[in-house]
Amino acid sequence: MTVDWRPDRGIRRTVLVLAAAGAVLFAAGAALDAMWLLGIGVWAAITAIGMELVYRP
């Protein structure tokens, strides 16, 4: 049985929060027809994906 290392959980939580925030902002931007919200949502999702790809525990 392996024990989760604390920094791994922190990075995973950060990736999940960024992805969720990106999805919410993207949906809100699409619903409100606000390009700046769409842009922030996309960049949050890109950051989450980048962190997931770079940091592999």
Residue pairs with C-beta under 8 A, 6 or more apart in sequence:
5 57
8 57
11 51
11 55
11 57
12 57
14 51
15 48
15 51
15 52
16 48
18 44
18 45
18 47
18 48
18 51
19 44
19 45
19 48
19 49
21 41
21 44
22 41
22 42
22 43
22 44
22 45
22 46
22 47
22 48
23 41
23 45
24 41
25 37
25 38
25 40
25 41
25 44
26 37
26 38
26 41
26 42
26 45
27 41
28 34
28 37
28 41
29 35
29 36
29 37
29 38
29 39
29 40
29 41
30 38
